[in-house]
Amino acid sequence: MNTFSFDNFLVSETNRFAKEACIRFANSLGELYNPLLIYGANGTGKTHLLNSIKRNIEDKNADMNIILVTGEQFANEVIENMRAINNAESMNKMRQRYYNADILIIDDLDWLQHLEATREELLHVIERIMNDGKKLVVSSTTGINELFVDCPKFKLQIDIFYVASIEKPNAMLIDSILNKNILEGLCVSDDVKDYLKEHAGESITKLKGMINTMKMWIDIYDHEPSLAEVENIFEAAAHYSYKINV
């Protein structure tokens, strides 16, 4: 289930521009700011915004065909169909599925920029989507000036995108996320709160993962953790390269 929404995307000056661009894209069904590129570092909220676009449009227009795919998923799909016994038929079916999208959303577009075969397929899809008057929104951790620089034809397509960037989160945004969770029942002391802020760094995704872990710990042990217990939780997790998906 898609739990992402514009309502639960907390805003500061670092991400206000990108959020507003996505809201207007969604509310206009892609008539505004098409095609749209959301650019920002890992963990800044790009995936949240792209999923919010999909949810916003589907809630109001259930009959629209919206495809949301990551760059990695697209690459795996291309490779799988290329390896199929009837690969020509399989590839045509895959292409047609994307061609039929009213709105195509691609998260982590830059994941594909050095995969020659898959990026060629993606280029065909993007060209067809745009030529048919369909809508397109993508995200990237690579800036538009560095994206697909070794593929002039693809670079020409990318250069026409509207670009909305997300800066790394500031202290106000980190505080807002923590305070929202505290209001919703997360019981932590000020020193634990400071620990979470320090160790999450500039990644909203990492902060959310740490908050989720704290909620799980409190739910299991049924008491507020001390700073020493919190340090032990995350130092052990780091030692074993434990990864939390959010």
Buried (B, 14 or more C-beta within 10 A) or exposed (E): EEEBEBEEBBBBEBBEBBBEBBBBBBBEBBEBBBBBBBBBBEBBBBBBBBBBBBBBBBEEBEEBEBBBBBBBBBBEBBEEBBEEEEEEEBBEEBBEEBBEBBBBBBBBBBBBBEBEEBBBBBBEBBEBBBEEEBBBBBBBBBEBEEBBEEBEEBBEBBEEBBBBBBBBBBEEBBBBBBEEBEEEEBEBEEEBBEBBBEBBEBBBBBBBBBBBBBBEBBEEEEEBBEBEEBBEBBEEBEEEEEEBEB
